[in-house]
Amino acid sequence: MWLCWHCGCNFEKNDPGDTKCPECGKNAISVPSFFGTGLIISVLLVGCQPEENPNVGAITFGVIGMLITSIFLIILSIKAKELNKKWLKAHKKKNKAANSQKSQIIKENKSVFTKYGKVSELSPFISMGKSNGENVRFDIKPDREIEIEYQDASGEITRRCITAQIIETAWGGLVIKAFCHLRGGQRSFKLENIHRLYENGHEINIVDWLEQIGFSQNRRVKKRIAKEKLSAMVDKMSNTALDEFIKNSN
């Protein structure tokens, strides 16, 4: 990390020859370089005098130059340290505010996600990949270009343009396999992590979109959802109701 002597910021140098500060735009090492050069010249004036006939004026000038440049370099170091402390404090505060804003966005998106009822409506679809049973694979024909607000494993939410191609059960849930234009490659997106879905510039409920593309009407999908609902119903039955159910099923 480099220190800018003008504003006190720390920055990484991408180009070895570039010492321009990204914060203030000035040459980060111009001031210490100037006085450093002066110190070197002063030392040379004193040290390079012949022993037999030294130039007293040059030696005096060199000594004075060494003292002045040394004092200025010390003052600059103290000043740069103080500026750096202020910058670090402001930088920490800025990062804290940015993280707080990011957390707020995630919180708001989660509340919107729940508000529209997408989580509860998606439950039958999500559970398809979490329980044992016949895997579902649905080819989206033709491919659909959509935009999604997606939350990744780290909690970060990004808006991506994707070309949806396949819906299938994987990773303990239902996923959309698609070409991600943001990443420039094939990706799989868990349905439960999609906060919002847009098609042709308009937001659409995910469950409604699944119905539009024919996924909800797929026989295998209907069969799996029916099994999930039936299994959940049976789990909640009392022993008496279960016995009655078995008796009527024969």
QUIVENCOR-V128197 format. One line per field, one symbol per residue. ss: DSSP state (@ for helix, = for strand, . for the rest). Layout:
ss->???
//
This chain:
ss->.==......==........=......=..@@@@@@@@@@@@@@@@@@........@@@@@@@@@@@@@@@@@@@@@@@@@@@@@@@@@@@@@@@@@@@@@@@@@@@@@@@@@@@@..@@@@@@@@@@.........===============.....==============..========....======@@@======..==..@@@@@@@......@@@@@@@@@@@@@@@@@@..@@@@@@@@@@@.
//
